[in-house]
Amino acid sequence: MSEKLGPSFHIHLISDATGETLASIAKAACAQFEDADPVEHIYALVRTGRQLNRALEEIETSPGIVMFTLMNEELRARLEERCRELGTPCVAVLDGTLSELSRFLGREQTHQTAGQHQLDEAYFDRIEALNYTIAHDDGQNLGGLAESDIILVGVSRTSKTPTCMYLANRGVKAANVPLVPGVPLPDEVYQAKRPLIVGITVSADRLIQVRRNRLLSLKESAETDYTDPDIVKREVVEARRLFTQAGWPVIDVSRRSIEETAAAAFNLLQDAQVKK
């Protein structure tokens, strides 16, 4: 396809596994083009010719760029041939990495379908971490905080829950505890010696905006203490003072995406584990 596409374009993601790895790579790549608006078409668990046909039909109907992770040589060849016929770019996103890794190790690839999703120890660690994180969300089950790897502490609406879920997907047992105005932080947080405790902060202006949007989504437009500028600013200042007094590392999420916040927390955790 030689003609230049506009800001909105179709991107077809074809995987013989869940498609999570491929979707993450595509998202990271598209993020480098601020004016681009990808329309995703995801085809997961593509392991037969019939399943591939469905993807090929949609590619023909909505031309764009194709990215894939297919280990089956026959399916791969069919996909690449049809994309050549359609003049559609077709990218095997893991090829370069696998080739270099094969050269480095001096071994041939096994071409194992969905090899990255084997039910190995790491998989079960991730499931355990997810179960733990869900059970210890928003200050629940305080008695189990000592078992966590990391505890996020912050005022309401600072993305603590989604950040913890991202961490859990990396096998990290993540708990989060909210700071409630006028209510002391539970003793269990201070008593937890094993986990890394991280303070989550945000600018008052950003926090007010997020909270107002939250109220609007609940069809509640009335101004309350929850969004009062003076009260919110005081919340933020008191939270920062607490983090400083406790000596906890702090992440400012004012200009961070959830993914970036989770990455920052993961880096802090790794640094802390190295120092132990």
C-alpha positions as CSV (number, residue, x, y, z in Angstrom):
1,M,0.0,0.0,0.0
2,S,1.9,3.1,-1.2
3,E,-0.6,5.8,-0.5
4,K,-0.1,7.7,2.8
5,L,-2.6,7.0,5.5
6,G,-4.3,9.7,7.5
7,P,-4.1,10.0,11.3
8,S,-6.6,7.1,11.7
9,F,-5.4,3.8,10.3
10,H,-6.2,0.0,10.7
11,I,-3.7,-2.2,12.5
12,H,-4.3,-6.0,12.4
13,L,-2.7,-8.0,15.2
14,I,-2.5,-11.7,14.6
15,S,-1.3,-14.1,17.3
16,D,-1.3,-17.8,18.0
17,A,-1.5,-17.0,21.7
18,T,-3.5,-14.5,23.7
19,G,-2.2,-11.6,21.8
20,E,-1.2,-9.7,25.0
21,T,2.5,-9.5,24.0
22,L,1.7,-8.4,20.5
23,A,-0.8,-5.8,21.7
24,S,1.7,-4.3,24.1
25,I,4.4,-4.0,21.4
26,A,1.9,-2.4,19.0
27,K,0.7,0.0,21.7
28,A,4.3,1.0,22.5
29,A,5.1,1.5,18.8
30,C,2.0,3.6,18.1
31,A,2.6,5.8,21.1
32,Q,5.7,7.2,19.3
33,F,3.4,8.8,16.7
34,E,1.3,11.4,18.6
35,D,-1.1,12.2,15.7
36,A,-1.7,8.6,14.8
37,D,-5.1,7.0,15.8
38,P,-4.8,3.2,15.3
39,V,-8.0,1.2,14.9
40,E,-7.1,-2.2,16.4
41,H,-8.2,-5.6,15.0
42,I,-7.0,-8.4,17.3
43,Y,-7.1,-12.0,16.3
44,A,-6.0,-14.3,19.1
45,L,-5.3,-18.0,19.2
46,V,-4.9,-18.2,15.4
47,R,-3.8,-21.8,15.0
48,T,-5.7,-23.2,12.0
49,G,-6.2,-22.1,8.4
50,R,-9.8,-21.4,9.0
51,Q,-9.0,-19.0,11.8
52,L,-6.4,-17.3,9.7
53,N,-9.0,-16.9,6.8
54,R,-11.2,-14.8,9.1
55,A,-8.3,-12.4,9.7
56,L,-7.3,-12.3,6.0
57,E,-10.9,-11.4,5.1
58,E,-10.9,-8.5,7.5
59,I,-7.5,-7.3,6.3
60,E,-8.8,-7.2,2.8
61,T,-11.9,-5.3,3.9
62,S,-10.0,-2.8,6.1
63,P,-6.5,-2.5,4.7
64,G,-3.8,-1.2,7.1
65,I,-0.6,-2.7,8.7
66,V,-0.4,-6.3,9.9
67,M,1.7,-7.3,12.9
68,F,1.9,-10.9,13.9
69,T,3.5,-13.6,16.1
70,L,2.9,-17.0,14.4
71,M,5.2,-19.9,15.0
72,N,3.4,-22.2,12.5
73,E,5.5,-21.9,9.3
74,E,2.5,-22.8,7.0
75,L,0.2,-20.2,8.5
76,R,3.0,-17.6,8.5
77,A,3.7,-18.2,4.8
78,R,0.0,-17.9,3.9
79,L,-0.3,-14.6,5.8
80,E,2.8,-13.1,4.3
81,E,1.9,-14.2,0.7
82,R,-1.6,-12.7,1.0
83,C,-0.3,-9.5,2.4
84,R,2.1,-9.2,-0.5
85,E,-0.8,-9.7,-2.9
86,L,-2.8,-6.9,-1.1
87,G,0.2,-4.6,-0.9
88,T,-0.2,-4.5,2.9
89,P,2.8,-4.1,5.2
90,C,3.3,-7.3,7.3
91,V,5.6,-7.4,10.2
92,A,6.8,-10.4,12.3
93,V,7.5,-8.4,15.5
94,L,9.6,-11.1,17.2
95,D,11.8,-12.1,14.3
96,G,14.7,-9.7,14.9
97,T,14.8,-10.6,18.6
98,L,14.5,-14.3,18.1
99,S,17.2,-14.3,15.4
100,E,19.6,-12.4,17.6
101,L,18.8,-14.6,20.6
102,S,19.3,-17.7,18.5
103,R,22.7,-16.4,17.2
104,F,23.8,-15.5,20.7
105,L,22.8,-18.8,22.3
106,G,24.1,-20.8,19.3
107,R,20.8,-22.7,19.2
108,E,17.9,-23.1,16.8
109,Q,14.4,-21.8,17.7
110,T,11.9,-24.5,18.8
111,H,9.0,-22.7,17.1
112,Q,6.8,-23.6,20.0
113,T,3.3,-22.1,19.7
114,A,2.5,-19.8,22.6
115,G,5.7,-20.7,24.3
116,Q,5.6,-17.5,26.3
117,H,2.5,-18.7,28.1
118,Q,3.6,-22.0,29.4
119,L,2.1,-23.0,32.8
120,D,5.5,-22.6,34.5
121,E,6.3,-21.3,37.9
122,A,6.2,-17.7,36.8
123,Y,2.6,-18.2,35.5
124,F,1.4,-19.5,38.9
125,D,3.3,-16.7,40.7
126,R,1.4,-14.2,38.6
127,I,-2.0,-15.8,39.4
128,E,-1.1,-15.8,43.1
129,A,-0.1,-12.2,42.9
130,L,-3.4,-11.2,41.2
131,N,-5.4,-13.0,43.8
132,Y,-3.5,-11.3,46.6
133,T,-3.8,-7.9,45.0
134,I,-7.5,-8.2,44.5
135,A,-7.9,-9.3,48.1
136,H,-5.8,-6.4,49.4
137,D,-7.2,-3.5,47.4
138,D,-8.2,-0.2,49.0
139,G,-7.2,-1.1,52.5
140,Q,-8.9,-4.5,52.7
141,N,-7.5,-7.4,54.8
142,L,-5.0,-5.3,56.6
143,G,-3.8,-8.3,58.5
144,G,-2.2,-9.7,55.4
145,L,-0.1,-6.6,54.4
146,A,3.1,-8.1,55.8
147,E,2.9,-10.7,53.0
148,S,3.0,-8.1,50.2
149,D,5.9,-7.1,48.1
150,I,4.9,-3.5,47.8
151,I,2.2,-1.3,49.4
152,L,1.0,1.9,47.7
153,V,-0.3,4.6,50.0
154,G,-2.1,7.7,48.7
155,V,-5.2,9.8,48.8
156,S,-8.3,8.9,46.9
157,R,-8.2,8.8,43.0
158,T,-4.4,8.5,42.6
159,S,-4.6,5.4,40.4
160,K,-3.4,3.0,43.2
161,T,-5.7,0.1,42.2
162,P,-4.9,0.0,38.5
163,T,-1.2,0.4,39.3
164,C,-1.3,-2.5,41.6
165,M,-3.0,-4.7,39.0
166,Y,-0.2,-3.9,36.5
167,L,2.3,-4.9,39.1
168,A,0.4,-8.1,39.9
169,N,0.6,-9.0,36.2
170,R,4.3,-9.0,36.7
171,G,4.1,-11.4,39.6
172,V,4.3,-8.7,42.3
173,K,2.0,-8.9,45.3
174,A,0.8,-5.4,45.5
175,A,-1.5,-3.9,48.2
176,N,-2.8,-0.4,48.4
177,V,-4.1,1.7,51.4
178,P,-6.0,4.9,51.0
179,L,-5.3,8.1,53.0
180,V,-8.6,9.3,54.5
181,P,-8.7,12.9,55.8
182,G,-8.8,13.0,59.5
183,V,-8.2,9.2,59.9
184,P,-4.8,7.9,60.9
185,L,-3.1,5.4,58.7
186,P,-3.7,1.9,60.0
187,D,-0.9,0.6,62.3
188,E,-0.6,-2.5,60.1
189,V,1.1,-0.4,57.4
190,Y,3.8,0.8,59.8
191,Q,4.2,-2.7,61.2
192,A,4.8,-4.3,57.8
193,K,8.6,-4.7,57.6
194,R,8.9,-7.0,54.5
195,P,7.2,-4.9,51.8
196,L,8.4,-1.7,50.2
197,I,6.0,1.1,51.0
198,V,5.6,3.8,48.4
199,G,3.8,7.1,48.6
200,I,1.7,8.1,45.7
201,T,1.2,11.8,45.2
202,V,-0.3,14.1,42.6
203,S,-0.8,17.8,42.0
204,A,-3.9,19.3,43.6
205,D,-5.1,20.7,40.3
206,R,-4.8,17.3,38.6
207,L,-6.5,15.6,41.6
208,I,-9.4,18.0,41.5
209,Q,-9.9,17.4,37.8
210,V,-9.9,13.6,38.2
211,R,-12.3,13.7,41.1
212,R,-14.7,16.0,39.3
213,N,-14.7,13.7,36.3
214,R,-15.4,10.8,38.7
215,L,-18.4,12.5,40.1
216,L,-19.7,13.4,36.7
217,S,-19.4,9.7,35.6
218,L,-21.6,8.9,38.6
219,K,-24.0,11.7,37.6
220,E,-23.2,13.7,40.7
221,S,-22.3,17.3,39.8
222,A,-22.6,18.9,43.3
223,E,-19.4,20.4,44.7
224,T,-18.4,18.6,47.9
225,D,-15.3,18.5,50.2
226,Y,-14.1,15.7,47.8
227,T,-13.4,18.4,45.2
228,D,-13.1,21.6,47.3
229,P,-9.8,23.1,46.2
230,D,-8.7,24.2,49.6
231,I,-9.5,20.8,51.2
232,V,-7.8,18.9,48.3
233,K,-4.7,21.0,48.5
234,R,-4.5,20.3,52.3
235,E,-4.9,16.6,51.6
236,V,-2.0,16.6,49.2
237,V,0.2,18.6,51.5
238,E,-0.5,16.3,54.5
239,A,0.1,13.2,52.4
240,R,3.5,14.5,51.3
241,R,4.4,15.4,54.8
242,L,3.5,11.9,56.0
243,F,5.6,10.3,53.3
244,T,8.6,12.5,54.2
245,Q,8.3,11.7,57.9
246,A,8.0,8.0,57.2
247,G,11.0,8.1,54.8
248,W,9.0,6.3,52.0
249,P,10.0,6.8,48.3
250,V,7.4,8.8,46.5
251,I,6.0,8.7,42.9
252,D,4.3,11.8,41.5
253,V,1.6,10.5,39.1
254,S,0.5,14.0,37.9
255,R,2.0,13.5,34.4
256,R,2.4,9.7,34.4
257,S,0.2,7.1,32.7
258,I,-0.7,4.1,34.8
259,E,1.8,2.0,32.9
260,E,4.6,4.5,33.7
261,T,3.6,4.6,37.4
262,A,3.7,0.8,37.6
263,A,7.1,0.8,35.9
264,A,8.4,3.4,38.3
265,A,7.1,1.3,41.3
266,F,8.6,-1.8,39.9
267,N,12.0,-0.2,39.5
268,L,11.8,1.1,43.1
269,L,11.0,-2.5,44.2
270,Q,13.9,-4.0,42.3
271,D,16.3,-1.4,43.8
272,A,15.0,-2.1,47.3
273,Q,15.4,-5.9,46.8
274,V,19.0,-5.4,45.6
275,K,19.9,-3.4,48.7
276,K,18.5,-6.1,51.1
